[in-house]
Amino acid sequence: MNSIPEISAALRSQLQQSGRTGQSLREAAGLSRQTFANVMGGENDFKLSTLLALADRLGLELLLLPKGAARGLAPEDEGGPVVETLVDLARQRAAGQTPEGEAS
């Protein structure tokens, strides 16, 4: 993620997956309605402490990586990861697919 809109979208997605309400998250993080709306809207800059509070309440952790290192974590355009994990390979085998790099 390299932009405020992307960070806000990730927070909204995690909030939806958590099953919590925006109000309960806002209250747990100690944010005003306006600050919460600004963060979740993705159009306004916000404090790092605000991001840390929301991430913590959503069970997320902020992680800084050297530029380029995150490419191995991001999905490719085709929807699969750049670097396959053992779990990915096992799922492919279970689905009857031959993992890339293996002979049929």
C-alpha positions as CSV (number, residue, x, y, z in Angstrom):
1,M,0.0,0.0,0.0
2,N,1.4,3.3,-1.0
3,S,-1.4,5.8,-0.6
4,I,-3.9,7.0,1.9
5,P,-6.9,5.7,-0.2
6,E,-5.3,2.2,-0.2
7,I,-4.7,2.2,3.5
8,S,-8.3,3.4,4.1
9,A,-9.7,0.7,1.8
10,A,-7.7,-2.0,3.7
11,L,-9.1,-0.7,7.0
12,R,-12.6,-0.7,5.6
13,S,-12.2,-4.3,4.4
14,Q,-10.8,-5.5,7.7
15,L,-13.7,-3.8,9.5
16,Q,-16.2,-5.5,7.3
17,Q,-14.5,-8.9,7.8
18,S,-14.3,-8.4,11.6
19,G,-18.1,-8.1,11.9
20,R,-17.7,-5.0,14.1
21,T,-19.6,-1.8,13.5
22,G,-17.8,1.4,12.6
23,Q,-19.1,3.0,15.8
24,S,-17.7,0.2,18.0
25,L,-14.3,0.5,16.3
26,R,-14.3,4.3,16.6
27,E,-15.2,4.2,20.3
28,A,-12.6,1.5,21.0
29,A,-9.9,3.6,19.2
30,G,-11.0,6.7,21.0
31,L,-11.7,8.7,17.9
32,S,-14.2,11.4,17.1
33,R,-16.8,10.8,14.5
34,Q,-15.2,13.3,12.2
35,T,-11.7,11.8,12.5
36,F,-13.1,8.3,11.9
37,A,-15.0,9.5,8.9
38,N,-11.8,11.2,7.5
39,V,-9.7,8.1,7.9
40,M,-12.2,5.7,6.5
41,G,-13.1,8.0,3.6
42,G,-9.5,7.9,2.4
43,E,-9.4,11.5,1.1
44,N,-7.8,13.2,4.1
45,D,-4.4,12.8,5.7
46,F,-4.4,11.5,9.2
47,K,-2.0,11.0,12.1
48,L,0.1,7.9,12.4
49,S,-1.2,7.5,16.0
50,T,-4.7,7.3,14.5
51,L,-3.7,4.6,12.1
52,L,-1.9,2.6,14.8
53,A,-5.0,2.8,17.1
54,L,-7.4,1.6,14.4
55,A,-5.0,-1.1,13.2
56,D,-4.6,-2.4,16.7
57,R,-8.3,-2.6,17.3
58,L,-8.8,-4.5,14.1
59,G,-6.1,-7.0,14.9
60,L,-3.6,-5.6,12.4
61,E,0.0,-4.6,12.8
62,L,1.8,-1.9,10.9
63,L,4.9,-3.2,9.1
64,L,7.4,-1.2,7.2
65,L,9.4,-3.0,4.5
66,P,12.3,-1.9,2.2
67,K,11.0,-0.8,-1.2
68,G,10.6,-3.8,-3.5
69,A,10.3,-6.3,-0.6
70,A,6.5,-6.2,-0.6
71,R,6.4,-7.3,-4.2
72,G,6.8,-10.9,-3.0
73,L,3.7,-10.5,-0.8
74,A,1.3,-8.8,-3.3
75,P,-0.8,-10.9,-5.6
76,E,-0.1,-10.8,-9.3
77,D,-2.6,-9.6,-11.8
78,E,-3.7,-13.1,-12.3
79,G,-4.7,-13.4,-8.7
80,G,-2.0,-15.7,-7.5
81,P,1.0,-14.7,-5.2
82,V,4.3,-13.9,-6.8
83,V,6.1,-16.5,-4.6
84,E,4.0,-19.6,-3.9
85,T,4.0,-20.9,-0.4
86,L,3.8,-24.6,0.7
87,V,0.1,-24.0,1.4
88,D,-0.4,-22.7,-2.2
89,L,1.3,-25.8,-3.6
90,A,-0.7,-28.2,-1.3
91,R,-4.0,-26.5,-2.4
92,Q,-3.0,-26.9,-6.1
93,R,-2.2,-30.6,-5.6
94,A,-5.4,-31.2,-3.7
95,A,-7.3,-29.6,-6.6
96,G,-5.6,-31.9,-9.0
97,Q,-3.5,-29.2,-10.5
98,T,0.2,-29.5,-11.2
99,P,2.1,-26.7,-9.4
100,E,4.2,-24.5,-11.6
101,G,7.7,-25.8,-12.0
102,E,6.8,-29.4,-11.5
103,A,6.6,-32.0,-14.2
104,S,3.2,-33.6,-14.9
